[in-house]
Amino acid sequence: MRRLRIANGLALLLMWGAGMVFAKDETPDWKESLTVVPPGEFPMLGPAVLSYNVSWNGVFKAGQADIVFGAGQGESIETRGVSRSSGPARVLWPYDAKVESQVDATRLLPLEVNQWEADREEENIYRTIFSDDEVRSYWATNPKKAGKPKQERERVFEEETVYDLISGVLYLRSFAWNDGAEPVSIVVFPFRDPYLVTARLLGREKRMHEGEAIDAMKFDLKVSKIRKNGSLEPMSKQLKSAHFWIGDDEFRLPLEIRAEIFVGSIRVQLTRFQLLEAGAAEVKTGKVGAR
């Protein structure tokens, strides 16, 4: 389940933003590095449907993720997503997941996240509630093997300004990201544990997609697990490095993420999008990078 959660988390993090590289150095004063400024002024993405393919080493298809993103209409942004393993990966690791998220449209902070995931051995159900000074996570594990008992657990993580995967990407996306911009560091709580995530702009470049050159911003990600005692846990053996690309246009769609992990390279690539223009009844469909 841990391997599948890593792959699934990478797919989700791409839009909600997530992939991980775990920092090698523990920093006792990591809280001092957190970015605490309000969201930037880049316009919010309108209602959209996004589809991603997950592959190993860019060759073997391993899964897919489909996301229905709701615009900031009213006080909250609602997002729904489904992902599953596929191809040879599904034979080895049959995995399915669903997520529903609500994000405060003004502060870009999460309100509540409900998630479900299942593989060959067990089913996990999560409910995570975010407030201004703590996160409360509830989850239940249902083993599929007869005779194994159901387990229910709860965790309270006391920390101000914590993001889920979706709100974390929306927050990062909101900034101007001029060349030379300072890195952004936030705390993200994706499933049952918190992580310190730092995104650094490496530069702008062209990304090729279906023979078309796309303007994109390239980022490096550094992530460390936050232990219950508040220290950071290096996990570089599992995840060695990760980069992700966001379109450098008016849409700023998450385009791709690449992560080097212990069994090779995971790539999550945007394959299709639909954008509903404000005040219009038609859905605009186009190639990645189309303007």
N, C-alpha and C positions, 0 to 999 in steps of 0.2 A: 504493500500500500504506500510506503514512503516514496518509492521510486515513481509511482504513478502520480502521487500528489505533487512531486517536483515538476513532472512534465505538465500536469494540468495547471499548476500554479504559474508556470512560464507562459502558457497560452492566455490565461486570464490576466496576468500582469501586463501583457502587451497592450491590452486595451484599458485595463483598469489599473492596467498597467502594471504588472509585474515580472520575471527572470531574476536570478540572484547570483552575485559573486560575494562570498563571505570574506570579510576583512581578516587579515592575518594578525593584526595587532589589537590587543585589548586596550581600550581607552577608558579608564575609570571616570573621567570627566566628560563622557560622550554627550551628556545633556547640554553642555556648553556649545556644542557644534550644531545643535538643532536650528533649523530655519523657522522663525516664528512670525514672519511678516504675513500680512493678508495676501490672498490670491492676487495674481497679476491681472492686467486689464485685457488680455487677449480674449476675443469673443468666444463664447461657449459654442461647442459643436451642436448643431441642430439635431432633431430626431434622425436616427440612423440605424441601419441594419448592416453589420459587419461580419464577414466570414474569414476564418483563418485556417490554414493547413499547418499541421505539426509534422516535422520530418526529422529523421536521424541523418546527420551529415549531409543534409540537403538532397538525399537520394531516396531513401525509403520512407514512404508516408507512414506516420505513426498515429495520427489522430487529427481531429478537426474541432473547431470551436465556432459557434454562432452566437452573436451578441445583438440584442435589441436595446438600443440606447435611447432614452427619452430626453427630450430637451428640458431646459430649466423653466418649465411652465409652472407658475405658482411658487411654492416654498421649497419643493424638493424635486430632485432628479431621480427617476426610477429606471433601473437597468435590469434586464434579465439575460441570462446566458446559459448555454448548454455546451458541454464538450464530451468527447468520447474517444477512446483509442480505436484504431482501425488498422486494416492490413495485417501484416505479420505480427505487429505489436499487440493486436487484440487477441491473437491466438495465445501469446505468452501472458499478457496482462489485460484481461477484459476489464475495461474501466469506463464508467459513466459518471457525469457530474452535472449539477444544476446550481444556479445561484440567482438570487434576487437581492438587489441592493437599493437603498434609499440614501441620497446624499443631500445635505443642505445646499440649496442652489446659490446662496449668497456667500457662505463661508467655505464651501466645498469641503465640508467635514461630513463623515458618515453618520447616519442616524441608526440604521439597523441593517444587518445582513443575514440572510437565511441561505444555507447551503446544504446540499445533499450529494453524497458520493458513494459509489459501490464498486467493488471488484469481486473477484471469485470467492474471497474469504469472508468479507464483512461489508456492512452498510454503515455509514456514518451520517448523522444529521446534526447540523450546527445552527445555533441561533446566537448572534453576537449583537449586543446593544451598546452603543457608544454614547457617552455623556461628556460634559466639559472636563471632568477630572478623572474618569475611570472608564474601563471597558469591562463588560460582563459577558463572558462566553459560556454557553451551555452546549453540551454535545452528548449524544447517545450513540453507542456502538452496538450494532446488532449482528453477532456472528451468524454465519449461514450454516455452520456445522451444528447438527443436533446435539443438545446437551450442554452447549456453552452458554453461560448466562449473559444477559444484556447488561451493559455497563453505562451508567450515567454519571457525568462529571460536570463540574462548574469551576471556572477560574475568574478571579477578579484581578485586573491589571490596573494599578493606580498610576496614571500618567495623564498630563494634559495634552490635548491636541494629538490624537492618534488617528491614523487614516486606515481605511480598508484598501484593497487593491484598486477599486474603481476611483474612489476619491483621490487616492495618491497620484494616479496618472493625470486626473483632471487638474490637480493642483500644480504638478510639474508642467503640464501643457499650458497653463495660464500665463506664464512669464514670457517676457520679450526674448530672452535667451540671445542677447547680443554677443558677439565674439568677445571672449575674455570674461564672460559672466561667472560669478562665484557659484560653486556647487550648491545644490540644495539637499539638505539632510532632513529626513522626517522619520517618524516611527510608524510602521505599518503592522497591522494585526490581521493576517489573512485567514488563518484557520483557528489554531488553538494556542499560538505563541506569537509574541511580538518580535519585530526585527527593526534594526536601525538600517535605513536605506539612504545612500548618498548617490545622487545623479550628477554627473559632470559632463558638460558639453565639450566634445572633442573637436568639433568643427562641422562645416557644411560640405556636402559632397553629392554627387549624382548616384542614384541607385537604379539599376536596370531592372525593369519588370516588363515581361512580355515584349521585349525589344524596345521599350521606351525608357528614356532617361528621366528620372524623377528627382526633383530637388528635395533634399532631405537633411535633417540635423542628426548627427551621430552622437550618442551618449555612452558613457561608461557607467556601469552600476557597481556599487560596493554595498554588500549587505552582511550584517552580523546578527546572529540571534541574541536576544536579550534574555539572560538567565533570570530565574526567580529572585536571585540575590542582587540583581541589577548590573552584574558584570556582562561583558560581551563574550560570546563563544565563537571562536574561529572554526569554520567548517570548510576550509579550502580543499580538503580531500574529496568532498562530494561535488562541489561546484567551484571551478577554477577561475572562470572569467565570464563576463557577459557584456554584451553591447546591444543597444536598441536604437532604432531609427524612427523618427517622426517626420511626416511630410512637412516641408518648409513652404507652406502655402496657406490659403485662407481656411482650409479645413483642418490642417494639422492632424491627419489621421495617423495612428500608430501603424507603421508599415511592416516592421520586422524586428525580431529579437533573435540573437544567437547566444547560446550559452555552452561553454565547454564544461562537461560534467565527467564523472568517473567512468562512464561507459561510452563517451564520444561527444558529438556535437548535436545539440537540439536547436532546430530552427523553427520559428513560428512566423509565418508570412501571410500578410493580408492578400486575399484572392478576389474578394468581391465586396462592393459597398453599395448601399442605397441611401440617399439623402433626401429627406422631405423638406423642401424649401418652405420657409415661413409663409403662412397664408395661402399656400398652394395645396391642391388636392392630389397632385401627381407626385410620384416618387421619382427622384432623379437617380438614374443608374449610370455608372461609368467605370472606366478603367482606373486603376490605382494611379494617382497623380494627375488625373484629368482636372482641368479647371473649368 
